[in-house]
Amino acid sequence: MGAYFASGHAADVMLAALVVEAVWLLTRGRGLGLVLVVLGPAALIVLGLRAALVGAPWPWIALPLALSLPIHLADPRLWRRGAERPSA
């Protein structure tokens, strides 16, 4: 089990689950931009986790974590804007 995590495959499984969720959201009528904003921070955090698990240099760990914050801050604004739209 230790080798499974050390190889980064655990993070790969999480990324695959995020891709499945993205496809599901897209098939349910969510726009691509909204799906990227909703799942983007999680994907970036998992990429940072993967970098840490495989022993990557610290910038490869810090960069995706830092990039996840601005995307995460956009998330509530998009959900609120979507809720204000009248349904067709």
N, C-alpha and C positions, 0 to 999 in steps of 0.2 A: 504494500500500500504506500509505503514511503517513496518508492521509485515512481509510482503513479503521480504523486504530487510533485516530486522533484523534477519530473520531466515536463511539467506544465500541462499534462493531458487533462487534469481536473478542470483547469481554466478553459481548455478547449471545449469540454462538455458544456460548461456554462455558456460559452459563446454560441455553441450550436443551439442551446435552448433559447437564447435571445433571438437567434435567426428564425426559429420556429415561431416564436411569439410575434415577431415582426410580420411574418407571412400571414399569420392568423389575423392580426390587426388590419393588415392591408386588405384581406379578403372580406373583412367586416365593414369596409367602407371608410376606414381612416386614411387620411392623406399621407403621402410619403414623408412630407416635412414634419408632420405631427409625430409619426412613428419614430423618425430619427431623433426628434427632441425628447421623446419619452424614453426610448431605449438607449440612446446615445451615451448618456452618462454611465449607465450600467455597463455597457460594452467597454467604455474607456477604463472604468475602474477594474474590470476583469482583465483587460490588457495589461494594466499596471501590476495586478496580482500575478499574472503569468510571467511578466518580466522579473518580478521579485522571486518567484519560485525557481526560475531557471538560472538565477544568479546574474542577471544583466546589470550593467553599470547603473548607478543611481539616476542619471538623467532619463533613462528609458523607463524607469519606474515613476519618476516625478512628472514627466511630461503628460502622459495620459491622465494622471490624477488631476493635474492643474487644468487641462483642457475640459475635463468633465464639469467643472464648476460653472463656467458661463452658460453652457448648454443646459445644465440643471436649473439655473436661474430663469431661463426662458420658458421652462415647462409650465409653471402655473399660469403665466400670461396666455399661452396658447390654449390651455384647457378652458380658461375663463372666457376667452374670445369665442371658442367653439360652443360653449354653453349659452352664450348670448344670441347666437344665430337661431332664427326660427327654423323649425324642422319643416321640410318640404313634403 
